Amino acid sequence: MYTIEMAYARMRELQDLANRSGAHQPATAERQAPKTKADRTVRGRKR
């Protein structure tokens, strides 16, 4: 039988795993940062 306590324990395990894996990848947060207006204007100009 699968109880609510077992489900809660599994959820906590998955959350801990996600938090640990995210802590080892600080560069992904920088890559996903929203672009500024200056970034869009520079990219649009081709000479």
C-alpha positions as CSV (number, residue, x, y, z in Angstrom):
1,M,0.0,0.0,0.0
2,Y,1.3,3.5,-1.0
3,T,0.6,6.0,1.8
4,I,0.6,9.8,1.8
5,E,3.7,9.7,4.0
6,M,5.6,7.6,1.4
7,A,4.5,10.1,-1.4
8,Y,5.7,13.0,0.7
9,A,9.1,11.4,1.4
10,R,9.6,10.7,-2.3
11,M,8.7,14.3,-3.1
12,R,11.3,15.6,-0.6
13,E,13.9,13.3,-2.1
14,L,13.2,14.6,-5.6
15,Q,13.3,18.2,-4.4
16,D,16.6,17.6,-2.7
17,L,18.1,16.0,-5.8
18,A,16.9,18.9,-8.0
19,N,18.3,21.5,-5.6
20,R,21.7,19.7,-5.5
21,S,21.9,19.3,-9.3
22,G,21.0,23.0,-9.8
23,A,23.7,24.2,-7.4
24,H,26.4,22.6,-9.5
25,Q,25.4,24.5,-12.7
26,P,25.7,28.3,-12.0
27,A,26.4,29.1,-15.7
28,T,22.9,27.9,-16.8
29,A,21.3,30.8,-14.8
30,E,23.5,33.3,-16.7
31,R,22.7,31.8,-20.1
32,Q,18.9,31.9,-19.4
33,A,19.0,35.5,-18.2
34,P,16.5,37.8,-20.1
35,K,18.1,39.8,-22.9
36,T,18.2,43.6,-22.6
37,K,17.2,46.1,-25.2
38,A,20.8,46.8,-25.9
39,D,21.5,43.2,-26.7
40,R,18.7,43.1,-29.3
41,T,19.8,46.3,-31.0
42,V,23.4,45.2,-31.4
43,R,22.4,41.8,-32.7
44,G,20.1,43.4,-35.3
45,R,22.8,45.6,-37.0
46,K,24.8,43.9,-39.8
47,R,27.4,45.8,-41.8
